Amino acid sequence: MKLVSEFRDSALAKGLISQIKQKSQKPVRLMEFCGSHTVSIFRYGIRQVLPPTVEMVSGPGCPICVTANSDLDKAIALAKFPNVIITTFGDMIKVPGSRSTLQEVKASGADVRMVYSTMDALKIAGENPNKSIVFLGIGFETTTPTVAASILQAEELGLKNYYVYSMHKICPPVIRALLDSGEVKLDGLICPGHVSVITGAGAWEFIAKEYGIPCVVAGFEPLDILQCIAMLVTQIEKGESKVEIAYRRSVHMEGNLQALKLMEHVFEPSTADWRGMGSVPGSGLKIRKKYQRFDAEYNFKIKPGKTVEPKGCICGEVLRGVKTPSECKLFRKACTPQSPVGPCMVSSEGTCSAYYLFGEDNGE
Ligand code: SF4
């Protein structure tokens, strides 16, 4: 298949749905780790066409949603420094921290700019030599290599005013932490597609081998996801647990070695705070000492104040897959995309936003 429309072909989708229905005998619980998968599953009504034996739960794979309030508060505190320009991706601007959002501090005079890539941030740094430009590094293995490249490029360009505040995270350690917690029982995992382009599907082998949970990497079109579910159900019914790929046009077992090398050259593993998961050793990425002069955390004395979690928000439980947005008392009442209380309602990849936009009865 070459065209996007082919991955949405209804006749092929019907064939995969009937395959899933035929194969699925025992009740199973499948988690999609990635926020982009959550949105696709809701947008295309996939939960609604699955047999009652297949239960879907959403996981912690939305980078904005899992950013801890303590980190967000630091980003907001950085925006209040004189002569600092904060550059960030769009959704981040609206996420409520303990006391305010980046959008609110911007309205009070801080220079916060939405960018589409690190190239934009480097351009702003070049055009504003008397200001400090801080790029908020958010995201998993997918985005980190480009941020690493921006640091190398800033060095090459001799930019002395470009900084990155790294809130980057890596996925395998948090999946391990989630499984070790024993809070969520899973029979299969829909592994993230974009992340796997970089890490390779091999990154998930520990889940299949050590936890006995079948893993299939999926793309984001409806046929990708249905094929992935059919492959997971087949493995489960056969009593197998291995890593398979339902996204062969982009993902291989070994990943993008050049991107991984670049990431490793600039960043080193660290403990990261995840919303809902707490501190997870080895799940974060901090800038290596060699590139410390680009590290915003190292170069600015950030005083974010006391961290306060949004009252009544259960984003943490939603991200761990133990509760759904419908179980939150604020959902659709005090918390809407126009007036979000927690990040899962702000982010376009957030589970609460998906429930809000596509309906909480989407297969429940
Ligand atoms: Fe948090 Fe709003 Fe989601 Fe409730 S509905 S968990 S308040 S983001």
Boltz pocket constraint, residues with backbone or C-beta under 6 A from the ligand:
constraints:
  - pocket:
      binder: B
      contacts: [[A, 311], [A, 312], [A, 313], [A, 314], [A, 315], [A, 318], [A, 325], [A, 328], [A, 329], [A, 330], [A, 331], [A, 332], [A, 335], [A, 336], [A, 340], [A, 341], [A, 342], [A, 343], [A, 344], [A, 345], [A, 346], [A, 352]]
      max_distance: 6.0
